[in-house]
Amino acid sequence: MTQGLKDFAPDEQSCFASAHMDTAEHGGTFFSMVIKPAASRAAWAHGCVRIADFFMDRFRIPTDRSNTEVRAYLVQHLFSCLQDLMEPSA
């Protein structure tokens, strides 16, 4: 059972972001995050790690010590994209 954002105390960072992996009716896989504006960058990073893990699991990329660089680059890319969305340039 997935714990919803409303199940946490209002000031706990855990209630500011969540990551999801869903499958569409046609079989495609979708990854998404819900992030509230008050979320800390630590919460952003947490969500990015979750999405990276979902991605690696879905596409059967081993998550052992030999693939830590793959995971690190994936998390870095996700965080960079998220930062661009959350803090657009003026």
C-alpha positions as CSV (number, residue, x, y, z in Angstrom):
1,M,0.0,0.0,0.0
2,T,1.3,3.4,-0.9
3,Q,1.3,6.1,1.7
4,G,-0.3,9.3,0.4
5,L,1.0,12.8,0.8
6,K,-1.8,13.6,3.2
7,D,-0.7,10.9,5.7
8,F,2.3,12.9,6.9
9,A,2.6,15.8,9.3
10,P,2.1,19.1,7.4
11,D,5.7,20.4,8.1
12,E,7.4,17.1,7.3
13,Q,9.4,17.2,4.0
14,S,8.1,13.8,3.1
15,C,4.7,15.4,2.3
16,F,6.2,17.8,-0.2
17,A,7.1,15.3,-2.9
18,S,6.3,11.9,-4.2
19,A,7.5,9.8,-7.1
20,H,5.5,7.4,-9.3
21,M,5.8,4.7,-11.9
22,D,2.6,3.9,-13.8
23,T,1.7,1.7,-16.8
24,A,-0.7,2.9,-19.4
25,E,-3.4,0.7,-21.0
26,H,-1.2,0.4,-24.2
27,G,1.6,-0.9,-22.0
28,G,3.9,2.1,-22.0
29,T,5.6,3.1,-18.7
30,F,5.4,6.6,-17.3
31,F,7.5,8.1,-14.5
32,S,6.3,11.2,-12.7
33,M,6.8,13.3,-9.6
34,V,4.5,15.5,-7.6
35,I,6.4,18.3,-5.9
36,K,4.9,21.1,-3.9
37,P,6.6,24.6,-4.2
38,A,7.8,24.4,-0.5
39,A,9.7,21.2,-1.1
40,S,13.4,21.4,-0.1
41,R,16.1,20.4,-2.6
42,A,16.7,17.4,-0.4
43,A,13.1,16.3,-1.2
44,W,13.8,17.0,-4.9
45,A,16.9,14.7,-4.7
46,H,14.9,12.0,-2.9
47,G,12.3,12.0,-5.7
48,C,15.1,11.9,-8.3
49,V,16.6,8.8,-6.7
50,R,13.2,7.1,-6.5
51,I,12.6,7.8,-10.2
52,A,16.1,6.6,-11.1
53,D,15.5,3.4,-9.2
54,F,12.1,2.9,-10.9
55,F,13.8,3.4,-14.3
56,M,16.6,1.0,-13.6
57,D,14.2,-1.6,-12.2
58,R,11.8,-1.3,-15.2
59,F,14.5,-1.6,-17.8
60,R,16.3,-4.3,-15.9
61,I,19.5,-2.3,-15.4
62,P,21.4,-4.0,-12.6
63,T,21.7,-1.9,-9.4
64,D,24.8,-3.5,-8.1
65,R,28.2,-1.8,-7.3
66,S,29.3,-2.1,-10.9
67,N,26.5,0.3,-12.0
68,T,26.7,3.1,-9.5
69,E,28.0,5.4,-12.2
70,V,24.9,4.8,-14.4
71,R,22.6,5.5,-11.4
72,A,24.6,8.6,-10.4
73,Y,24.4,10.1,-13.9
74,L,20.7,9.3,-14.1
75,V,20.0,11.0,-10.8
76,Q,22.2,14.0,-11.9
77,H,20.2,14.4,-15.1
78,L,16.9,14.1,-13.4
79,F,17.9,16.6,-10.7
80,S,19.1,19.1,-13.4
81,C,15.9,18.8,-15.3
82,L,13.8,19.2,-12.2
83,Q,15.9,22.3,-11.2
84,D,15.2,23.8,-14.6
85,L,11.5,23.3,-14.1
86,M,11.4,24.5,-10.5
87,E,13.7,27.5,-10.9
88,P,13.3,28.8,-14.5
89,S,15.7,31.4,-15.7
90,A,14.5,35.0,-15.8
